[in-house]
Amino acid sequence: MFDFEFWWIFPLIMIVLCFFLMRGRMGSMMCGHNSHDKDSHNLSDSGSAKDILDKRYAIGEINKEEYEEKKRTLNQNN
């Protein structure tokens, strides 16, 4: 009924499929395409501590009380 002459094609296709699937997953993990890391990378790119504090407040990472407290601390140090 079935001719098993080309039985080796199925395992070969599975290996190739696994290779491409794992290659895609590893590439995204190695490049750091996580949504959690995006904001922290953007914060570290700015120059001053005041800029970082402003951005953290703007994206909602800290609340108003924390923002005001940290702002006072920065102003005392300058």
Backbone hydrogen bonds, N-H to C=O, Kabsch-Sander energy under -0.5 kcal/mol:
donor,donor_aa,acceptor,acceptor_aa,energy
4,F,2,F,-0.7
6,F,3,D,-0.6
7,W,4,F,-1.0
9,I,6,F,-1.3
10,F,7,W,-0.5
12,L,8,W,-1.5
13,I,9,I,-2.7
14,M,10,F,-2.2
15,I,11,P,-2.3
16,V,12,L,-2.3
17,L,13,I,-2.5
18,C,14,M,-2.5
19,F,15,I,-2.3
20,F,16,V,-2.2
21,L,17,L,-2.3
22,M,18,C,-2.6
23,R,19,F,-2.2
24,G,20,F,-1.8
25,R,21,L,-1.8
26,M,22,M,-2.7
27,G,23,R,-1.9
28,S,24,G,-1.6
29,M,25,R,-1.8
30,M,26,M,-2.5
31,C,27,G,-1.7
32,G,28,S,-0.6
33,H,28,S,-1.8
34,N,32,G,-0.8
37,D,34,N,-0.6
38,K,34,N,-0.9
39,D,35,S,-0.6
40,S,36,H,-0.6
41,H,37,D,-2.0
42,N,38,K,-1.9
43,L,39,D,-2.1
44,S,40,S,-1.6
45,D,41,H,-0.7
45,D,42,N,-0.6
46,S,42,N,-0.6
46,S,43,L,-0.9
52,I,48,S,-1.8
53,L,49,A,-2.6
54,D,50,K,-2.6
55,K,51,D,-2.3
56,R,52,I,-2.5
57,Y,53,L,-2.1
58,A,54,D,-2.4
59,I,55,K,-2.3
60,G,57,Y,-0.8
61,E,56,R,-2.3
62,I,56,R,-1.0
67,Y,63,N,-2.3
68,E,64,K,-2.7
69,E,65,E,-2.4
70,K,66,E,-2.7
71,K,67,Y,-2.2
72,R,68,E,-2.3
73,T,69,E,-2.1
74,L,70,K,-2.3
75,N,71,K,-2.2
76,Q,72,R,-2.1
77,N,73,T,-1.6
78,N,74,L,-0.8
